């Protein structure tokens, strides 16, 4: 999906912090066919460290950031970069959604995707102030998220990058540092990124 949307001068950097599956082989095959794709190893890196390593590996003036395992829709890159290219924002958050994960629970089929998305943590940390010009369905994301965002390299440098020592929570901490400089935030409702949870319900609760 990313390669289909990226331009000829773009780079698609995949940071592998120590996966135990076939991720490196898959990325190597893609990189052999597409010189824009780069595989970068950062053994043991937490999310913030992985993000910093990926950004430092390029000189790109604009960064579009997505988590491994996420599936962007066909216009994700165009829509999430639009406010930056039009100079309307310095940091843009896409519209996060959770893929369906239907399992039988006490004899009934339950979709645990929306259950996870509607959890107290995500509502408290990942919600924008209400915007009357955007329908409620499209207000499930905010500057706190890191799974679907875009920002300028200059902004990342001014904030000193992501905290690389945090096992989780580096994205909200990064945004907190950004807010000290009063950047312009924007929300891109049509830039949809789907989270893939699982493979089982137990992994959802673990996450």
PyMOL commands that set and color helices and strands:
alter all, ss='L'
color gray80, all
select helices_A, chain A and resi 2-5+23-33+47-56+76-85+112-117+120-125+136-138+153-158+170-179+201-206
alter helices_A, ss='H'
color red, helices_A
select strands_A, chain A and resi 12-16+37-41+62-66+71-72+91-98+102-105+108-111+148-152+185-195
alter strands_A, ss='S'
color yellow, strands_A
deselect
rebuild
show_as cartoon
